[in-house]
């Protein structure tokens, strides 16, 4: 096909062609990694299921039906059984995917942005600005993440928005480190000097010319971190500090099923499987992406 | 790094130590500052929480003064730091007990769990990582990788529930939640002198082997699960460090000399793998202190994690923040320890 020949052209005519060509080669390498592809399929499936949850789900996620409570998996109409309020577990997991996805999306936008700003400012200005900002970063890195998130939610009050805020506030330091390292490598480049000679201010240089250079490494890091975000969000939900009933957040569903663990095992088991599969998907993809994009491991 | 003329090697080492201590002090101060700020923006009035709602205006004012809440914020912070340095982390609203006292009672339980889990993680993770590194691309390598990634992806509280269901509920192989069977709980209280607060050590010292065995049956499941999580991390890092070393020229030399392969791997390469691996193990130990928060809730383990989460449920902020400070300090100290060990093992870092 013409487009593939264009992508594989060893003498790219433009910058864009070169970059897309590289991306294509990366994709070819990723495609050879079956585990990474499995991860991609899982995430793709999650997106589809979450998007079409209202059409796919056989029941209402919130409406209670006490006659049908605690039905085992395989009951006609309830593939994964029902919970203590007679709600279909499969339906609730499908709707829960939407909550998980929105938490991931919100954290994936806010935390890296905060980290990018702090890291680039720190690296660009250097000196005491760098010293102060990096010390703050170190302090946040010194806090165990889950515990800091717990303390923050305790202050802000339980709820899904506050859980997102707490996770984002604990997730930014690694991005700041990455962004600072990238900034240090480009800070003294000629193109930056050229932009500054044209009269661009610091904000413009950082926002328009340094941040884009940091994006690729930060994005890889984000993919790798998403599984951790899912687990922390589920942990907060499990402790009753994240999403509140009757929302069908997966961690919350596990904690509701805990009471029935020994007699009705499926109530706690099924949502946990969902968490496990999705975070495994992100881990598999992130792992493969790192192999593809990290030049140190590319030769192996 | 140092362009100065040959000075005594001790001078450089002291300088390094000074810098490390300064950064430690700054980090700890920052830790206290963050906790202080979190504690001050709480919507709960600490005075009302102590005196109750029926207190008179005068009582409220008196308590406010006693707590130093009428001072400007920066002075309050200084008082807070001063108290913390003297070991006063505040008083729990729920129990009226000093936080430090409760925390130091809970800490050994967490430490015992995390230590055993780390031992399991190292014993399983290092050989698995080496196996994967020596046969890259083999079935064994893929299995180690997949098992590791699964460990990364598992919600630890869910794994705990499944473990309880399977090994306690269905198979009956292990003891259930708690540190001992109910029958032993009282006996432990009266018959065993708490020396370390760690149940395995104390019962062994007292010669109560029946209790020791019972304690193991309760400890093995949570420690095994946390050990699996730490194994996932350790095996992965061991693999990548070992791969890196096996590509070096001194390995080729050793092989060409006809040295047996086990010696090449476990003696020559391992010596160099050990250096970064120590940092990894210390880090995973630190994460276990944190990871135990959810595990302890599941297994009714009376450790630091349970203390913090129980306090959270009743809005006992001094207890939550005190516990947070203690975990944070343990975290920082473990990092420092790994840094010092690193200097000790790697001659280049001296």
HADDOCK unambig.tbl for C-alpha pairs under 7 A between the chains (distance, minus, plus):
assign (segid A and resid 139 and name CA) (segid B and resid 27 and name CA) 5.34 0.50 0.50
assign (segid A and resid 139 and name CA) (segid B and resid 30 and name CA) 5.94 0.50 0.50
assign (segid A and resid 139 and name CA) (segid B and resid 31 and name CA) 6.20 0.50 0.50
assign (segid A and resid 142 and name CA) (segid B and resid 328 and name CA) 6.56 0.50 0.50
assign (segid A and resid 142 and name CA) (segid B and resid 331 and name CA) 6.60 0.50 0.50
assign (segid A and resid 142 and name CA) (segid B and resid 332 and name CA) 5.94 0.50 0.50
assign (segid A and resid 143 and name CA) (segid B and resid 328 and name CA) 5.26 0.50 0.50
assign (segid A and resid 144 and name CA) (segid B and resid 290 and name CA) 6.22 0.50 0.50
assign (segid A and resid 144 and name CA) (segid B and resid 328 and name CA) 6.46 0.50 0.50
assign (segid A and resid 146 and name CA) (segid B and resid 290 and name CA) 6.97 0.50 0.50
assign (segid A and resid 147 and name CA) (segid B and resid 290 and name CA) 6.88 0.50 0.50
assign (segid A and resid 147 and name CA) (segid B and resid 324 and name CA) 6.49 0.50 0.50
assign (segid A and resid 151 and name CA) (segid B and resid 320 and name CA) 6.86 0.50 0.50
assign (segid A and resid 152 and name CA) (segid B and resid 38 and name CA) 6.94 0.50 0.50
assign (segid A and resid 154 and name CA) (segid B and resid 312 and name CA) 6.46 0.50 0.50
assign (segid A and resid 155 and name CA) (segid B and resid 38 and name CA) 6.81 0.50 0.50
assign (segid A and resid 155 and name CA) (segid B and resid 42 and name CA) 5.02 0.50 0.50
assign (segid A and resid 227 and name CA) (segid B and resid 153 and name CA) 6.50 0.50 0.50
assign (segid A and resid 231 and name CA) (segid B and resid 155 and name CA) 5.71 0.50 0.50
assign (segid A and resid 261 and name CA) (segid B and resid 165 and name CA) 6.75 0.50 0.50
assign (segid A and resid 262 and name CA) (segid B and resid 165 and name CA) 6.04 0.50 0.50
assign (segid A and resid 262 and name CA) (segid B and resid 169 and name CA) 6.26 0.50 0.50
assign (segid A and resid 272 and name CA) (segid B and resid 158 and name CA) 5.92 0.50 0.50
assign (segid A and resid 276 and name CA) (segid B and resid 153 and name CA) 5.61 0.50 0.50
assign (segid A and resid 276 and name CA) (segid B and resid 154 and name CA) 5.23 0.50 0.50
assign (segid A and resid 276 and name CA) (segid B and resid 155 and name CA) 6.60 0.50 0.50
assign (segid A and resid 279 and name CA) (segid B and resid 153 and name CA) 5.10 0.50 0.50
assign (segid A and resid 280 and name CA) (segid B and resid 149 and name CA) 6.84 0.50 0.50
assign (segid A and resid 280 and name CA) (segid B and resid 150 and name CA) 6.32 0.50 0.50
assign (segid A and resid 280 and name CA) (segid B and resid 153 and name CA) 4.95 0.50 0.50
assign (segid A and resid 283 and name CA) (segid B and resid 149 and name CA) 6.61 0.50 0.50
assign (segid A and resid 283 and name CA) (segid B and resid 153 and name CA) 6.99 0.50 0.50
